[in-house]
């Protein structure tokens, strides 16, 4: 499949890439672990990208949903750079049952029709 950001993922089956990744990992992982590692199938996908390009962080609740908080979702294309910050903010929200003002512009509700 092929797609644009925000759409479906691109799936590429490439055993050479998998073997390269295993070889590279072997330089950083204990040999006794690597001797049991092998590739069975490989899929490579485009990283997720919210439709407006900004992270989506928070409980997924539509305006018609009940007051139950339910599923908490974090979707970002910038997980490598934003991951540590988002992890700390999400942990604070969930642990203390608060809604941080800093995350308000990035709530999933912005994608629901008004």
Secondary structure, 3 states (H helix, E strand, C coil): CCCCCCCCCCCECCHHHHHHHHHHHHCCCCHHHHCCCCCCCCCECCCCCCCCCCCEEEECCCCCCCCCCCCEEEECCCHHHHHHHHHHHHHHHHHHCCCCHHHHHHCHHHHCCC
